[in-house]
Amino acid sequence: MFISSQGIIKLKKSLKQRVFFGNEPTPELIAILLVYFVQGILGLGRLAVSFFLKDELAMSPAEVSAMLGVVVIPWMIKPVFGFISDGVPILGYRRRPYMIFSGILGAFSWVALAKWVHTPLAATGAIALSSLSVAISDVIVDSLVVQRVQKESVSSTGSLQSLCWAASALGGLITAYLSGYLLEHFSNQTVFLMTAIFPLIVSAVAWLINEEKVTIGINFDNVKQQIKQVKIAVTKKSILLPTAFLFLWQATPNSESAFFFFSTNELGFQPEFLGRIRLVTSIAAFIGVWLFQRFFKSVPFRKIFGWSIVISAVLGMTTLLLVTHANRSLGIDDHWFSLGDSLVLTVMGEIAFMPVLVLAARLCPPGVEATLFALLMSIYNLAGLISHEGGALLMHWLEVTETNFDNLWLLIVITNLSTLLPLLLLNWLPAANAQTGDKEEENMLTLTPKTGKLIGEKIEHEEEFKNLELRI
């Protein structure tokens, strides 16, 4: 019996270190991970959405890109949800009721997409509701993660964020291939109905959150304090400059919508193969999270960002080989070329995004975790909206349509070169990784390049950000 008990203890310790990256697997942590898992598993319907917009609603690449900008609006107003969650309890609870509501809203939006949507305007509304659903639940779990991160030791920095994104990647991995396979056998609407089941998991796990009951109603003193704390935080250079850098970099135009139309209409990629690409990118996301956790979590931020921007721009140019069909002259099949390109870029994206989450979480003062973290992420998402709308304008000016891809090469060149512009502003980022403590926050930007080291990025995700897939 003694040996058996010791064996169980060793197994628990091993699971804690290897599976949960050193985090205690409490019911609340399981709930947090399940919410991120659902965000990943919603990828089951995203490919169906892309084909639904292209084929059934006959939308052009520019129109789809413009829509992607509109449906990201709920992610731009995340601070509102955070503010409400922090300051307006429902039945005495600040987290559970909002999670329950978000799950129900998400299920409704997918059912609406399957049953009642027949126009681009209605599709925009339904997808925006689904985006709103995920944004609300994301605010809640982000606040819980931030509270935990602020208690982490320096040696554990980034472990919880890595675990959360691994859960999201696992959800994406499970549904990646299925998203294309199901479209080969079922209608878009059937896939939407299947997807509608998963948001209800968020409602179910809300009861696992460990929170104490607070005073019912709005505490105006707390609201004033929230506003004051947020105002103080956002006026600090240590927050303003890195946020401005992320915004300017993420706001550069993208060509994802046009490339999706090129892949399906010109190259003839079928849903099943696009599902394989999603499978590869989901595996790549796992690899990226593992690499960050294993090798890069202590690498200074500027270094990760600088190299990520340069390497991503260079690799992005390789798409020209596919667009001009030069890959065929080199003996590389279109399918294999697309798989390899997606794999490398996704790994880099995951490695680069993790430091953003660590930095943002450590800058959030206690009491307004949901509000400030949501504000930082919403600014990032606002940049995503500008990126999509800028891409839509470029597609219109260059006359890139669902059938005309003559100027797609120029669109790709412009969008890739524009991502290099933020390199001029790398010194806006902290010279060293952020640690806890006001003094360190104030001094982060005063370190010289010689004594400090160099930082990093991500997405699309969200959900919030990558590829043509909608963060819904």
C-alpha positions in Angstrom: 0.0 0.0 0.0 2.9 2.3 0.9 4.5 1.7 -2.5 1.3 2.3 -4.3 0.7 5.6 -2.5 4.2 6.7 -3.3 3.6 5.7 -6.9 0.4 7.8 -7.0 2.2 10.8 -5.5 5.0 10.5 -8.1 2.5 10.2 -10.9 0.7 13.4 -9.7 3.9 15.3 -9.5 4.9 14.1 -13.0 1.5 15.1 -14.4 1.8 18.5 -12.7 5.2 19.2 -14.2 4.9 17.6 -17.6 1.2 18.2 -18.4 0.3 21.3 -16.4 3.8 23.0 -16.7 4.1 23.1 -12.9 0.6 24.5 -12.2 -1.6 22.9 -9.6 -4.5 21.2 -11.5 -7.3 22.7 -9.4 -11.0 22.6 -10.6 -10.7 26.3 -11.5 -7.6 25.7 -13.6 -9.4 22.9 -15.4 -12.3 25.4 -16.1 -9.9 28.0 -17.5 -8.2 25.4 -19.7 -11.6 24.2 -21.0 -12.6 27.7 -22.0 -9.4 28.0 -24.0 -10.0 24.5 -25.4 -13.4 25.6 -26.6 -11.9 28.6 -28.4 -9.7 26.2 -30.3 -12.4 23.6 -31.0 -14.6 26.3 -32.5 -12.3 26.0 -35.5 -14.7 23.1 -36.5 -16.9 25.7 -38.1 -14.5 28.4 -39.3 -13.6 26.7 -42.6 -17.4 26.2 -43.3 -17.8 30.0 -42.6 -15.2 30.8 -45.2 -16.8 28.6 -47.9 -20.3 29.9 -46.9 -19.3 33.5 -47.5 -17.5 32.7 -50.7 -19.8 30.2 -52.4 -23.3 30.6 -50.9 -23.3 34.4 -50.3 -21.0 35.1 -53.3 -18.9 37.6 -51.5 -15.7 39.0 -53.0 -12.2 38.9 -51.4 -12.4 42.6 -50.5 -15.9 42.1 -49.0 -14.8 39.2 -46.9 -11.8 41.1 -45.7 -14.0 44.1 -44.8 -16.3 41.7 -42.9 -13.4 40.3 -41.0 -12.7 43.8 -39.8 -16.3 44.4 -38.7 -16.7 41.1 -36.7 -13.5 41.8 -34.7 -15.3 44.9 -33.1 -16.4 42.9 -30.0 -12.7 42.2 -29.4 -12.0 45.9 -29.6 -14.5 46.7 -26.8 -13.3 44.0 -24.5 -12.4 46.6 -21.9 -16.1 47.3 -21.6 -16.8 43.7 -20.7 -13.8 43.7 -18.3 -15.1 46.8 -16.6 -18.6 45.4 -16.2 -17.3 42.1 -15.0 -14.9 43.8 -12.4 -17.5 46.3 -11.2 -21.0 44.9 -11.8 -21.6 41.6 -10.1 -24.7 39.5 -11.0 -26.4 37.8 -8.0 -23.2 38.6 -6.1 -20.8 37.0 -8.6 -18.4 38.8 -11.0 -17.4 35.9 -13.3 -19.8 32.9 -13.4 -22.9 34.6 -14.7 -21.0 36.2 -17.6 -19.5 32.9 -18.6 -22.8 31.2 -18.6 -24.3 34.0 -20.7 -21.4 33.9 -23.2 -21.8 30.1 -23.8 -25.5 30.5 -24.5 -25.0 33.4 -26.8 -22.3 31.5 -28.7 -24.6 28.5 -29.2 -27.4 30.8 -30.4 -25.2 32.5 -32.9 -24.1 29.3 -34.6 -27.7 28.1 -34.8 -28.7 31.4 -36.3 -25.9 31.0 -38.9 -27.3 27.6 -39.8 -31.0 28.4 -39.8 -31.7 32.1 -40.6 -28.7 33.7 -42.4 -29.2 34.2 -46.1 -27.5 37.6 -46.7 -24.1 39.1 -46.1 -25.6 41.6 -43.6 -27.2 38.8 -41.6 -24.0 36.7 -41.8 -22.1 39.7 -40.4 -24.5 40.0 -37.5 -24.5 36.3 -36.6 -20.7 36.0 -36.8 -20.3 39.2 -34.8 -22.5 37.7 -32.1 -20.3 34.6 -32.0 -17.3 36.8 -31.8 -18.9 38.7 -28.9 -19.6 35.4 -27.1 -15.9 34.3 -27.2 -14.7 37.8 -26.4 -16.8 37.9 -23.2 -15.6 34.5 -22.0 -12.1 35.4 -23.0 -12.2 38.5 -20.8 -13.3 36.4 -17.8 -10.6 33.7 -18.1 -8.0 36.4 -18.9 -8.7 38.0 -15.6 -8.4 34.7 -13.8 -5.1 34.0 -15.5 -3.7 37.5 -14.7 -4.5 37.0 -11.1 -2.6 33.7 -11.1 0.3 35.1 -13.2 0.9 37.9 -10.7 1.6 35.3 -8.0 4.1 33.4 -10.2 7.7 33.3 -9.3 10.2 34.6 -11.9 11.3 31.0 -12.7 7.7 30.1 -13.6 7.1 33.1 -15.8 5.0 32.3 -18.9 4.1 28.7 -17.8 0.4 29.4 -17.3 0.1 31.3 -20.6 1.9 28.5 -22.3 -0.6 26.0 -20.7 -3.6 28.1 -21.8 -2.5 28.4 -25.4 -1.6 24.7 -25.4 -5.2 24.0 -24.4 -6.4 26.2 -27.3 -4.1 24.5 -29.7 -5.3 21.1 -28.6 -8.9 22.1 -29.4 -7.8 23.3 -32.8 -5.8 20.2 -33.4 -8.8 17.9 -32.6 -11.1 19.7 -35.1 -8.5 20.8 -37.7 -8.8 17.9 -40.1 -12.5 17.4 -39.3 -13.3 21.0 -40.4 -12.4 20.1 -44.0 -13.5 16.4 -43.9 -17.0 17.3 -42.7 -17.4 19.8 -45.5 -16.8 17.0 -48.0 -19.8 15.1 -46.6 -22.1 17.6 -45.0 -23.5 21.1 -45.8 -22.2 24.2 -44.2 -25.3 24.5 -42.2 -24.9 21.0 -40.7 -21.3 21.9 -39.6 -22.6 25.1 -38.0 -25.1 23.1 -36.0 -22.4 20.7 -34.8 -20.3 23.7 -33.8 -23.2 25.2 -31.8 -22.8 22.4 -29.1 -19.3 23.5 -27.9 -20.0 27.0 -26.5 -22.3 25.3 -24.0 -19.2 23.8 -22.4 -18.2 27.3 -21.3 -21.6 27.7 -19.6 -21.2 24.3 -17.8 -17.7 24.9 -16.5 -18.6 28.3 -15.1 -19.6 26.5 -11.9 -16.0 25.4 -11.3 -14.7 28.9 -10.9 -13.7 29.6 -7.3 -15.0 33.1 -6.4 -16.5 34.6 -3.3 -19.8 36.3 -3.3 -19.6 40.1 -3.3 -22.1 42.9 -2.7 -24.9 42.9 -5.2 -25.1 46.0 -7.4 -22.6 48.6 -8.5 -20.2 49.8 -6.0 -19.5 53.4 -7.2 -16.4 53.8 -5.0 -15.0 50.7 -6.7 -15.9 52.0 -10.1 -14.1 55.3 -9.4 -11.1 53.4 -8.1 -11.1 51.2 -11.3 -11.1 54.3 -13.6 -8.4 55.9 -11.6 -6.2 52.8 -11.6 -6.7 52.2 -15.3 -5.9 55.9 -16.1 -2.7 55.7 -14.1 -1.7 52.5 -15.7 -2.3 53.6 -19.3 -0.4 56.8 -19.0 2.8 55.0 -18.0 5.4 55.0 -20.8 6.2 51.4 -19.8 2.7 50.5 -21.0 2.1 53.1 -23.7 5.1 52.6 -25.8 5.0 48.8 -26.1 1.3 49.0 -26.8 1.8 51.6 -29.5 4.4 49.4 -31.1 2.2 46.3 -31.1 -0.7 48.4 -32.6 1.4 49.9 -35.4 2.9 46.5 -36.3 -0.4 44.6 -36.3 -2.2 47.4 -38.2 -0.2 46.8 -41.4 -2.5 45.5 -44.2 -2.8 41.8 -44.9 -3.7 39.7 -48.0 -5.2 36.7 -46.3 -8.7 36.9 -47.8 -7.3 37.2 -51.3 -5.0 34.3 -50.8 -7.9 32.1 -49.6 -9.8 32.8 -52.8 -6.6 32.2 -54.8 -6.1 28.8 -53.0 -9.7 27.6 -53.7 -10.6 29.2 -57.1 -7.2 29.2 -58.8 -5.3 26.3 -57.2 -8.4 24.3 -56.6 -7.7 23.4 -53.0 -10.6 21.4 -51.6 -12.1 21.6 -48.1 -10.5 18.3 -47.1 -7.0 19.6 -48.0 -7.6 22.9 -46.3 -8.5 20.8 -43.2 -5.1 19.1 -43.5 -3.5 22.6 -43.5 -5.4 23.4 -40.4 -4.2 20.2 -38.8 -0.6 21.1 -39.7 -1.0 24.6 -38.3 -2.6 23.2 -35.1 0.4 20.8 -34.6 2.7 23.7 -35.4 1.0 25.8 -32.7 1.7 23.0 -30.1 5.3 23.0 -31.3 5.5 26.8 -31.0 4.2 26.8 -27.4 6.5 24.0 -26.4 9.6 25.8 -28.0 8.7 29.0 -26.1 8.3 27.1 -22.8 11.5 25.1 -23.3 13.8 27.6 -24.9 12.5 31.1 -25.3 10.5 32.2 -22.2 13.6 34.0 -20.8 14.7 35.5 -24.2 14.3 39.4 -24.0 11.3 40.8 -25.8 13.0 43.0 -28.4 15.1 40.1 -29.7 12.0 37.9 -30.3 10.1 40.7 -32.0 13.0 41.9 -34.2 13.8 38.4 -35.5 10.2 37.4 -35.9 9.4 40.5 -38.0 12.4 40.0 -40.3 12.0 36.2 -40.7 8.2 36.4 -41.2 8.6 39.1 -43.9 11.2 37.0 -45.7 9.1 33.8 -45.5 6.0 35.7 -46.5 7.7 36.6 -49.7 8.0 32.9 -50.6 4.3 33.0 -51.2 5.2 34.7 -54.5 6.5 31.4 -55.7 3.1 29.9 -55.3 1.2 32.9 -56.8 3.4 33.0 -59.9 3.5 29.2 -60.1 7.3 29.3 -59.9 7.2 26.5 -57.4 6.0 24.1 -60.1 9.2 24.9 -62.1 11.2 24.0 -59.1 9.3 20.7 -58.9 7.4 21.5 -55.7 3.7 20.7 -55.7 1.3 23.4 -54.7 -0.1 21.3 -51.8 3.3 20.5 -50.3 4.4 24.1 -50.7 1.4 25.4 -48.8 1.8 22.9 -46.0 5.4 23.7 -45.4 4.8 27.5 -45.5 1.9 27.3 -43.0 3.9 25.0 -40.6 6.9 27.4 -40.3 4.9 30.6 -40.0 2.6 29.2 -37.3 5.5 28.0 -35.2 7.1 31.4 -35.3 3.8 33.1 -34.6 3.2 31.1 -31.4 6.8 31.7 -30.1 6.4 35.4 -30.8 3.0 35.9 -29.2 3.7 34.3 -25.8 5.9 37.2 -24.5 3.1 39.7 -25.4 0.8 37.8 -23.0 3.4 37.6 -20.2 4.2 41.3 -20.5 0.6 42.4 -20.6 -0.4 40.3 -17.6 2.5 41.5 -15.4 1.6 45.2 -16.1 -2.0 44.8 -14.8 -2.5 46.2 -11.3 -4.6 44.2 -8.9 -8.3 45.0 -8.9 -8.6 45.9 -12.6 -7.1 42.8 -14.1 -9.9 42.1 -16.5 -10.3 45.7 -17.5 -6.7 46.6 -18.2 -5.7 43.3 -19.8 -8.8 43.5 -22.0 -7.8 47.1 -22.9 -4.3 46.1 -24.0 -5.6 43.2 -26.0 -8.5 45.2 -27.6 -5.9 47.8 -28.9 -4.2 44.9 -30.5 -7.5 43.7 -32.0 -8.3 47.3 -33.2 -5.1 47.1 -35.1 -6.3 43.8 -36.6 -9.5 45.6 -37.8 -7.4 48.3 -39.5 -5.2 45.5 -41.0 -8.2 43.8 -42.6 -9.8 47.0 -43.8 -6.4 48.2 -45.2 -6.1 44.9 -47.0 -9.6 45.3 -48.4 -8.8 48.7 -49.8 -5.6 47.4 -51.4 -7.5 44.5 -53.0 -10.0 47.0 -54.4 -7.3 49.3 -55.8 -5.3 46.5 -57.3 -8.5 44.9 -58.7 -7.9 41.6 -57.0 -11.2 39.7 -57.2 -12.5 36.1 -56.8 -11.4 35.4 -60.4 -8.7 38.0 -61.2 -5.4 37.4 -59.4 -3.1 39.2 -61.8 -2.0 41.8 -59.2 -2.0 39.4 -56.2 1.8 39.2 -56.3 2.0 43.0 -55.9 -0.5 42.8 -53.0 1.7 40.3 -51.3 4.9 42.4 -51.8 3.2 45.5 -50.3 1.7 43.7 -47.3 5.0 41.9 -46.5 7.2 45.0 -46.8 4.9 47.0 -44.7 5.5 44.6 -41.8 9.1 45.7 -41.7 8.3 49.3 -40.8 7.9 48.8 -37.0 11.6 47.7 -36.9 12.4 51.4 -36.7 10.5 51.5 -33.4 12.0 48.5 -31.6 13.3 50.8 -28.8 9.7 51.4 -27.8 9.8 47.9 -26.3 11.2 47.1 -22.9 15.0 46.5 -23.0 14.5 43.5 -20.7 11.7 41.1 -19.8 9.2 42.7 -17.4 9.2 41.5 -13.9 6.8 42.3 -11.1 7.1 45.6 -9.2 6.5 49.2 -9.9 10.2 50.2 -9.8 11.0 47.6 -12.5 8.1 48.8 -14.6 9.3 52.4 -14.4 12.9 51.4 -15.2 12.1 48.9 -18.0 12.6 51.5 -20.8 15.6 53.2 -19.3 17.9 50.3 -19.8 20.4 50.9 -22.6 20.7 48.5 -25.5 24.1 47.4 -24.2 22.9 46.3 -20.8 19.4 45.2 -21.9 18.6 42.6 -24.5 16.2 42.6 -27.3 11.3 41.3 -27.8 8.3 39.5 -29.5 4.6 39.0 -31.0 1.8 36.8 -32.4 -1.4 36.7 -34.5 -4.0 36.9 -35.8 -5.5 34.9 -32.0 -7.5 35.4 -31.0 -9.0 34.6 -31.8 -7.9 37.0 -31.4 -5.7 37.3 -35.9 -4.1 34.4 -37.8 -4.9 33.4 -41.4 -8.3 33.9 -42.9 -10.0 32.0 -40.0 -12.4 34.1 -38.0 -11.9 34.4 -34.3 -15.5 33.4 -33.5 
